[in-house]
Structure formats: C-alpha cells, structure tokens
Amino acid sequence: MEKGSRLKREIWAVALVSVAALLILSLASHHPSDRLLYDAAGSSKELYGFVSYHVANFLRQALGLCAFLLPGFLLFMAYQVFNQAPEVTPLRVASYGVFVLFIVPMLISVVLESDEVWDSGGVIGGFSKSAILMPLFGRIGAYVVSISIFLLGFVLVWRVSLTDLITSLVWKQVAAGEPGVEAKFARPEPARWDGLNTTPPLIEEKKPEPVQASFDFMEKTAK
C-alpha cells in the first residue's frame, strides 16, 4: 500500500515538473506580437508549436506578468507532493491558486500602469482594477486595498508572520555588518563619568556590616 502511494506521488510530481518545464519554455520564447511570425512560414512554427503558442498566449493575456509565476507554483507543488507534505490538501491548493491567479494580478495591475494587458496583470487583474477597485475606492484607495489584500493573502496562504519575517531580515543585515543597522537595534552602553559630566554615575550605597548581614539573611530566607 505504501509503495503504491509513493509511486502515485512520484507520478504526480513528475507530471507537474514536466508541465512547469513546458510552461517555462513557452513563456520564455513568447510575446503576443509574435502572432504574425507564427502565421508566417518559417522556423517560428517549430519554435512555438500549436499548443505551446496558444497556451502561452492565453496565459499572458489572462494573467499578464503573473503567468511567469505559474511554473514556480507548479514546481513548488511538485516538491510538496513528492515529499508528502501534510499541508497539500484541496483547500490548500485552492488557496494557492487564488493567491497566484487573482490577488497578485490585481496588485500588479494597480501598481503597473500599462496600455497592454500582458505587461501588467492581464485581463483578470485589469478587470479587478477597472471594474471594482477604481470605481469603489479611487486611485489612492486602490493602492491601499490591493496592498492590504496582498499582505493578508500572503500571511494566510503561506502562513508566514510578517513580524518574524521583518525581524529575521533585520538581523540578517546586522549579521552581515550593514552600516547603520546595528546602531539602531544595539542596546545603548551605560554612560561613563569622566569627571567633566555634571551628573556622576550612581554609586551603590554601602551599608554598615550588621545591616548588610541582615539584608543577606533576608535574601537567603526568601530564596
């Protein structure tokens, strides 16, 4: 039973890697303006192929620049399936898909102003921007809402704490010796009195020996 389950996972992982590799080749050699080259006779047909060209063209039109995230998403899913990760559930996969296919294109369409859909968030991102965000919230509000939805989706989908992420990045910079960063987060050293400072350091008052002995006894009794 275990052997059959492992074989099934490996088949799915190989299939996902193969699709991701084909998407990488198709998207890397594709541009929407290549339609004339594809219709003409020549090596362009051999370069793209019928299925490869139309799949890449559909993804670029629908998702724009976010189409290049799909191969990485498929490779990530292949890794999770091959290692039998417990978080690979239908709901989890659907949440990944919503984040990559809808939230990221919406943010890119708001941030990147372009006359062509394939140079921003595609038709999906452009529709979210022009039909929902801009009429309801305006230009500045669209920035705020899209960034907020992106951060919320990033935290919920990838289960990453933004506080922990920022802290780890800061301390990596400190470890790398970035100038100015260590000084912001380093603890201040106690002030030293050089005789010129008008406020001398606090000197612990020395108690008389009987009083000090009683204090020591009370501390030991409390412990």
C-alpha positions in Angstrom: 0.0 0.0 0.0 2.8 2.4 0.9 4.7 1.5 -2.3 1.6 2.2 -4.4 1.0 5.5 -2.7 4.6 6.6 -3.1 4.5 5.6 -6.8 1.4 7.7 -7.3 3.0 10.7 -5.6 6.1 10.4 -7.8 3.9 10.2 -11.0 2.1 13.4 -10.0 5.4 15.1 -9.1 7.0 14.2 -12.5 3.8 15.4 -14.3 3.9 18.8 -12.5 7.6 19.2 -13.2 7.0 18.4 -16.9 4.2 20.9 -17.2 6.3 23.5 -15.4 9.2 22.9 -17.8 7.0 23.3 -20.9 5.5 26.5 -19.5 8.9 27.9 -18.9 10.0 27.2 -22.5 6.7 28.5 -23.9 6.6 31.7 -21.8 10.3 32.5 -22.3 10.1 32.4 -26.0 6.7 34.0 -26.4 5.5 37.5 -27.0 1.9 38.5 -28.0 3.2 40.3 -31.1 4.7 37.1 -32.4 1.3 36.1 -33.9 2.4 37.3 -37.4 5.5 35.2 -37.2 3.5 32.2 -36.1 1.1 32.6 -39.1 4.0 33.1 -41.5 6.0 30.2 -42.8 9.4 29.5 -41.2 11.0 28.2 -38.1 8.7 30.0 -35.7 6.2 27.2 -36.0 8.8 24.7 -34.9 9.9 27.0 -32.1 6.4 27.5 -30.6 4.3 24.7 -31.7 0.5 25.0 -31.9 -0.3 24.0 -28.3 2.7 25.8 -26.8 2.0 29.1 -28.6 -1.7 29.2 -27.7 -1.2 28.2 -24.1 1.4 30.8 -23.6 -0.7 33.4 -25.4 -3.7 32.6 -23.3 -1.8 32.8 -20.0 -0.1 36.1 -21.0 -3.4 37.6 -22.0 -5.2 36.4 -18.9 -2.5 36.9 -16.2 0.0 39.2 -17.8 3.3 39.1 -16.0 1.9 36.8 -13.4 1.9 34.0 -15.9 5.7 33.6 -15.2 4.7 32.7 -11.6 2.9 29.6 -12.7 6.0 27.4 -13.4 7.3 28.3 -10.0 4.0 27.5 -8.4 3.9 24.1 -10.2 7.4 23.2 -9.1 6.6 24.1 -5.5 3.5 21.9 -5.6 5.6 19.1 -7.2 8.1 19.4 -4.3 5.2 19.3 -1.7 3.6 16.2 -3.4 6.9 14.3 -3.7 7.7 14.9 0.0 4.1 14.0 1.0 3.7 17.4 2.8 0.7 17.3 5.1 -0.5 20.8 4.0 -1.2 19.6 0.5 -5.0 19.5 0.7 -7.6 20.6 -1.9 -8.4 23.6 0.2 -4.7 24.5 0.5 -4.1 24.1 -3.3 -7.2 26.3 -4.0 -5.9 29.0 -1.7 -2.5 28.9 -3.5 -4.4 29.2 -6.8 -6.5 32.2 -5.7 -3.4 34.0 -4.5 -1.4 33.4 -7.7 -4.3 33.8 -10.2 -6.3 36.6 -8.7 -4.6 38.6 -5.8 -1.2 39.0 -7.4 -2.6 40.1 -10.9 -4.8 42.6 -9.1 -1.8 44.1 -7.3 0.3 44.3 -10.4 -2.4 45.9 -12.4 -2.8 48.6 -9.8 1.0 49.2 -9.4 2.0 49.0 -13.1 0.3 51.3 -15.5 0.3 49.8 -19.0 -1.8 50.0 -22.1 -1.2 46.3 -22.8 -2.7 43.7 -20.6 0.3 41.3 -21.0 2.6 44.0 -19.5 0.7 44.2 -16.2 -1.8 41.9 -14.5 -3.6 40.6 -17.6 -7.3 40.6 -18.2 -8.0 39.3 -14.6 -6.0 42.0 -12.9 -7.3 44.7 -15.3 -10.9 43.8 -14.6 -10.3 43.8 -10.8 -8.8 47.2 -11.1 -11.1 49.0 -13.5 -14.4 47.4 -12.5 -14.0 47.0 -8.8 -11.1 48.9 -7.1 -11.1 52.2 -9.1 -14.8 52.9 -9.1 -15.2 52.0 -5.4 -12.0 53.3 -3.8 -10.3 55.7 -6.3 -6.7 55.6 -7.3 -5.2 56.0 -3.8 -7.7 53.7 -2.2 -7.0 51.1 -4.9 -3.3 51.1 -3.8 -4.2 50.7 -0.2 -6.8 48.0 -0.7 -4.8 45.9 -3.2 -1.7 46.0 -1.0 -3.7 45.1 2.1 -5.4 42.2 0.4 -2.0 41.0 -0.9 -0.4 41.1 2.6 -3.4 39.4 4.1 -3.4 36.7 1.5 0.4 36.3 1.8 0.0 35.7 5.6 -3.0 33.4 5.3 -1.8 31.3 2.4 1.9 30.9 3.1 1.4 31.0 6.9 4.3 33.5 7.4 4.3 36.1 10.2 5.3 39.5 8.9 6.8 40.4 12.2 9.0 37.3 12.2 9.9 37.9 8.6 10.9 41.6 9.1 12.8 40.7 12.3 14.8 38.0 10.5 15.7 40.3 7.6 16.8 43.0 10.1 19.1 40.6 12.0 20.5 39.2 8.8 21.5 42.7 7.9 23.0 43.1 11.3 25.0 39.9 10.9 26.2 41.0 7.5 27.5 44.2 9.0 25.3 46.6 7.2 26.3 50.2 8.3 23.8 51.9 10.4 21.5 48.9 11.1 23.4 47.6 14.1 23.4 51.0 15.8 19.6 51.2 15.6 19.0 47.9 17.3 22.0 47.7 19.6 21.5 48.4 23.3 23.0 51.7 24.5 26.1 51.4 26.6 25.9 52.8 30.1 27.3 56.3 30.4 30.8 56.7 31.8 31.6 59.5 34.1 34.9 61.2 33.2 34.9 64.0 35.8 33.5 66.5 33.3 30.0 65.3 33.3 27.8 67.2 35.7 25.8 64.0 36.6 28.1 61.4 38.2 27.1 57.7 37.9 25.0 56.2 40.6 27.2 54.7 43.3 25.7 51.9 45.3 25.5 52.9 48.9 27.5 50.7 51.1 25.5 49.6 54.2 27.0 49.0 57.6 28.1 45.5 58.2 25.3 44.5 60.7 22.7 45.9 58.3 24.3 44.3 55.3 24.4 40.9 57.2 20.7 41.2 58.0 19.9 42.0 54.3 21.8 38.9 53.2 20.0 36.8 55.7 16.6 38.0 54.5 17.5 37.4 50.8 18.6 33.8 51.6 15.4 33.2 53.6 13.3 34.5 50.7 15.0 32.1 48.3 
